[in-house]
Amino acid sequence: MDWTVYILRCSDNSLYTGITRDINRRLSEHNHNDRLAAAYTRARRPLTLVYHEMHVDRSSASKREAMIKKMTKAEKEILIK
């Protein structure tokens, strides 16, 4: 299980979904690195990891990320709980 799909809660209570091979590194980049953070998260710091799930390959992680991004915020909140 090399890939992680994750959801971050931003300071404005919005949710950001992404994939990575190293969740700790990626969370640090989102919170502290202006060059490597997503443009969306740079303006919404600090960020908190609220959900993650493991996947065996990039393909399955990307498909799951796409599914989560299509969810409403209410559906994402249920997933997080």
N, C-alpha and C positions, 0 to 999 in steps of 0.2 A: 504494500500500500504506500505508494510514493507521492500521491497527489492529495491535496486537501482543498475542499470547497469550504469557504468561510463567509461569515456575515459579521460585519462590524457595525456597531452603533456609534453614530457620529454625535458631536456635541449638540447639534440641533435636533437630535432624536431621529434623524433619518437613518436609513440602513444602506450599507454598501456591500455588495457581494463580489467575491473574486475567487481565484484559484492560485495555488502556489505549491511548491515542493517543500518549503520551509516556512511554516506559519509564524514562528518567532521572529525570524529575519524580516518577513513581509510586514508584520504588525509594526515593528520598529521603523521600517522604511515609511510606512503610511504616517506614523506619528512624528518622525524626526528628520526625514530626508526630503527636502524640497525637489530634488532632481528625480528621485526614484518613486516618490509617492504619486498616486493617481491625482489628477487635477481636482477631481471631485472631493477627495479627502483632505487635500492641503488646506482648504478653506474651512474645514469642519472639525478641526482638532480640538480636544483629544478624542481618540477613538478607542473603543473597547471591543474586544472579541466577545461576541455573544453566542456564536454557533459555529461548529465545524464538523465535517464528516470526511472520512478517508475514502479514496478511490484508487483502484489498481493502476490506472493509466490516465494520461492527459485527456484522451478522448471521452472517457466516461465522466471525468471531472468537468470537462467543458460542457457536456450535454446536461449535467445536473445544474451547473451554474446557469445555463440558459433557462432551464425550467424554473429555477428560483427567481431569476430576474423577471419572469413573466407573471409571478405571483403578485397579488395585491399586498400592501403593507400589512393588512390584517391577517392574511394567510401566512406571511413571513413571521409575524409575531406568534402565531400558533405554533409554527415550526420551531421557533426559538424556545418556546416553553416545553 
